[in-house]
Amino acid sequence: MWQIGIIPDQRIDLPADAGARDTLAIAFLLSPEQIVTQGLRERVENAQRTTSEAIASAAQVLREFGVSRRQLQKMVDANIERAAEKLGREGPKPRQAAS
């Protein structure tokens, strides 16, 4: 299985318009240190915040139907993990770091 390691002089090429799911899928494959080294910390934190807000909003709407925040969180986490597994198989595209 392909795994992401620190690649000298290269960075993960995460498109500027990548959504929260794809950003968190990349983060799932990286260690906290790699997230920082790859320059993704702020984007990952923003994606985490966006996801948390979306889950809270959905839980509010779905409370009437007995759907809990925890259930929604598990569903979202599973979706992120599936996306990460797909990325892990295909491998993210590295780009050359600016010199």
JONOR-V956134 format. One record per pair of residues at least 24 apart in sequence whose C-alpha atoms are under 6 Angstrom apart, sorted by the first residue. I is the first residue (numbers start at 1). J is the second residue. D is the distance in whole Angstrom. If there is no record, write none. Layout:
i = [I	I]
j = [J	J]
d = [D	D]
//
This chain:
i = [9	10	10	10	10	11	11	11	11	12	13	13	13	20	21	25	25	25]
j = [97	94	95	96	97	38	94	95	97	94	93	94	95	47	80	80	83	84]
d = [5	6	6	5	5	6	5	5	6	5	6	5	6	4	6	5	6	4]
//
